Amino acid sequence: MEQVNLNKTVFLKDQYEKVIDTSFTQLVQPAATSSVVPPSISVAEFFTNYQTLFFEIPKYGNINSHEYLIKTSQAYAGDFNNDDTIQALIEEITSLRQENLTLQEQILNTTTASINQ
């Protein structure tokens, strides 16, 4: 019979992670980490690109479309063409037209009265 000597090394719980690699790097390829940040463009460059691509952008669609740009811009900046604003402007135009008509009738009546004297 052959005698075999076994040696056992014991680590404390907070020390073993510093000494033993517990990751599974042998089974899975590590993800490539890149510190390269994609280039950003200025607002002026964005609008230059937008004008260049304007007719290539689809009119409708949930993403990457004019419809998407309108919806996201309205959500951020507000709806500039809401029905309340349009209705208020129509009422103001109607009122100004009525006032204009009244003034024209007054001018006509004044002119007619001075001719008849």
C-alpha positions in Angstrom: 0.0 0.0 0.0 1.2 3.5 -1.0 0.9 6.4 1.3 -0.4 9.7 -0.2 -0.1 13.0 1.7 -3.0 15.4 1.3 -2.7 19.1 2.1 -5.8 21.2 2.7 -5.7 25.0 2.5 -8.6 26.8 4.2 -9.6 30.4 3.5 -11.9 32.6 5.5 -15.2 33.6 3.7 -14.1 37.2 3.0 -10.7 36.0 1.7 -11.5 33.2 -0.7 -13.0 35.5 -3.4 -9.7 37.4 -3.5 -7.7 34.2 -4.1 -10.1 32.0 -6.1 -11.7 33.0 -9.4 -15.4 32.1 -9.1 -16.5 33.3 -12.6 -17.2 30.8 -15.4 -14.9 32.3 -18.0 -13.8 28.9 -19.3 -17.4 28.1 -20.4 -18.5 31.4 -21.9 -16.6 33.9 -24.1 -16.3 37.1 -22.2 -18.3 40.0 -23.6 -16.3 42.5 -25.5 -16.1 45.7 -23.6 -15.6 48.8 -25.5 -14.8 52.2 -24.2 -15.5 53.8 -27.5 -18.4 56.3 -27.3 -20.4 56.7 -30.5 -19.9 60.2 -31.9 -22.7 62.6 -31.2 -23.8 65.3 -33.5 -24.7 68.9 -32.8 -28.3 70.3 -33.2 -27.2 72.1 -36.4 -25.8 68.9 -37.8 -29.0 67.1 -36.9 -31.1 69.6 -38.8 -28.7 69.5 -41.8 -29.0 65.7 -41.9 -32.8 66.0 -41.4 -33.1 68.3 -44.4 -31.0 66.0 -46.5 -33.0 62.9 -45.5 -36.4 64.6 -45.4 -38.0 62.8 -48.4 -36.4 59.5 -47.5 -38.1 59.4 -44.0 -41.4 57.5 -44.2 -44.5 59.6 -43.5 -46.1 57.1 -41.1 -44.7 54.6 -38.6 -44.2 53.9 -34.9 -40.5 54.8 -35.2 -38.2 56.4 -37.6 -41.0 58.4 -39.4 -42.3 61.9 -39.6 -45.4 60.7 -37.6 -43.0 59.6 -34.8 -41.2 62.9 -34.9 -44.4 64.8 -34.6 -45.8 62.7 -31.8 -42.6 62.8 -29.7 -42.2 66.5 -30.3 -45.8 67.3 -29.3 -45.4 65.1 -26.2 -42.3 67.2 -25.3 -43.3 70.7 -26.4 -47.0 70.5 -26.5 -49.6 70.4 -29.2 -49.5 73.6 -31.1 -52.5 72.8 -33.3 -55.0 71.8 -30.7 -58.7 72.2 -31.4 -59.2 74.8 -28.6 -56.7 77.2 -30.2 -58.1 76.7 -33.7 -61.7 77.3 -32.4 -60.6 80.5 -30.5 -59.0 81.9 -33.7 -62.0 81.1 -35.8 -64.2 82.9 -33.3 -61.9 85.9 -33.3 -61.9 86.0 -37.2 -65.7 85.9 -37.2 -65.9 88.7 -34.6 -63.5 90.9 -36.6 -65.4 90.2 -39.8 -68.7 91.3 -38.1 -67.0 94.5 -36.8 -65.6 95.2 -40.3 -69.1 94.8 -41.8 -70.6 97.1 -39.2 -67.9 99.8 -39.9 -68.5 99.6 -43.6 -72.2 100.0 -43.1 -71.6 103.1 -41.0 -69.3 104.6 -43.7 -72.0 103.9 -46.3 -74.7 105.5 -44.2 -72.6 108.5 -43.5 -71.7 108.9 -47.2 -75.3 108.5 -48.3 -76.5 111.0 -45.8 -74.0 113.7 -46.8 -74.9 113.2 -50.5 -78.7 113.6 -49.8 -78.3 116.9 -48.0 
